Structure formats: structure tokens, C-alpha cells
Amino acid sequence: MKAITKYWFLEGFNLFKKLGMFNMMKICEILEMDTIEKGKSIELNDEHKNSVFFLKKGSVKIVNTTNDTVKYVVKRGNIFGELALYNKEAATEEAAYALEDCIICYIEAEQMEQLMEKHQSLKNGVLKIYGLRIQKLERRLHDLLYKDSSTRIKEFITDYLEEFGEVNKDGKSIAKNLLSHKEIANLTNTSRQTVSNVLSLMRKEGIIEYNGQFISNTK
């Protein structure tokens, strides 16, 4: 694919906004591009080993392969696989799966490291993303210690709608229902049955509406 097309794909990433078109075009020359169908894995340990990914379209879940639990979800306009820059051994314990049809660009971690050394804004941006993900994991641990399962699930749904939802003309935040109850249980350190019970109660109380495709608040 031509570099100008890849440039259009990267244009929406905040990470690159300070680089300017010339530098972005140079980066596009070394980027690879791929489409991933819903449900397919993105081979972090094989075909795309030690790569950093830019998600232009769709959403992916990052899974810890040692215990088959979901670590976090990535939406379009964000990166993943950055762990390969900081801890290659830990990166081999991650897998990524497309929650919907995806378009990705990717670059080898070594090349990404070289770019980060050359462009401070890029280095700062990646460090910020990595730091925010660590903070989220730390928050999950804190919540596990100090909040009950119902509260954790309710707060997760609120955060999910804030991050993945779009506000319609009625002021409701509506998001695609991308995660199973088991996956929500992974992300909230609860059980699938507890997730089902809490979501049913939230719907009964008029806090949310949901079906197999979408979830929304009732504001």
C-alpha cells in the first residue's frame, strides 16, 4: 500500500500530531498494514512478533495467555503491543483478538525504539499510554481490595460507555456490546454469574439498556 494511504490512516492518531507530514511520511515507508477479521487473533508471538500496532479501525482485546484472562480493551485510534518496547519476555505472554473487523498498521519494536529516540514527542506519547495502562491495572487491584463486586461491575460499565460510547441526540451514551459476561468478569475480577445478575439489576432499575449488539445508559 502506498505511503500516502498509510499517512491517511495514521492521521487520526494523537501520537503523531506533533511530527508533521514529512516525518509521518517517512514513518509510513516502514509501516506494514493488515486487515483482521472479527474473532481472529493478531499473532503477537509469531507473524507480528515484537511489533507495535496502530489500530485504525475496530477494537481488540488483549489477553494474558498464562491464565486466558482479558487484560484490557483497545479502541480505534490507539496503539497496542507497546509492552515489546519495555519487557519483551512479558510481551510473549500477551495475545490480541479482534472484537470486530479491524485495520492495523504495525512496526517492529526495534524500529519503533529508533523513532522514539529521534522524536521526543513520540517517546513521551508512548510512555504516557504505557503509564496509563499500568495505572488502570493498579486501579483494578485497588478496587479488588476495597470495593465489592457489584460496585466494580457498575463502575466498569460507566467507564466502558464513557470510553467506547457515542452520545446520541437524546443524550444517551451508546456503545457496541463487544464483551461477553465472562470477559467483563475477567476485567472486574468477578464471576460471569455475578456480572449477569448485576447487569440484569441495572437494566431493571432503569440505569442501562442492553442487548446482544449494544449497551447504553438511560440519561
C-alpha positions, 0 to 999 in steps of 0.5 A: 500500500502506498505511503500516502494511504498509510499517512491517511490512516495514521492521521487520526492518531494523537501520537503523531500530531506533533511530527508533521507530514514529512516525518509521518511520511517517512514513518509510513515507508516502514509501516506494514498494514493488515486487515483482521477479521472479527474473532481472529487473533493478531499473532503477537508471538509469531507473524507480528512478533515484537511489533507495535500496532496502530489500530485504525479501525475496530477494537481488540482485546488483549489477553494474558495467555498464562491464565486466558484472562482479558487484560484490557480493551483497545479502541480505534485510534490507539496503539497496542503491543507497546509492552515489546518496547519495555519487557519483551519476555512479558510481551510473549505472554500477551495475545490480541483478538479482534472484537470486530473487523479491524485495520492495523498498521504495525512496526517492529519494536526495534524500529519503533525504539529508533523513532522514539529516540529521534522524536521526543514527542513520540517517546513521551506519547508512548510512555504516557499510554504505557503509564496509563495502562499500568495505572488502570491495572493498579486501579483494578487491584485497588478496587479488588481490595476495597470495593465489592463486586457489584460496585466494580461491575457498575463502575466498569460499565460507566467507564466502558460507555464513557470510553467506547460510547457515542452520545446520541441526540437524546443524550444517551451514551451508546456503545457496541456490546463487544464483551461477553459476561465472562470477559467483563468478569475477567476485567472486574475480577468477578464471576460471569454469574455475578456480572449477569445478575448485576447487569440484569439489576441495572437494566431493571432499575432503569440505569442501562439498556442492553442487548446482544449488539449494544449497551447504553445508559438511560440519561 
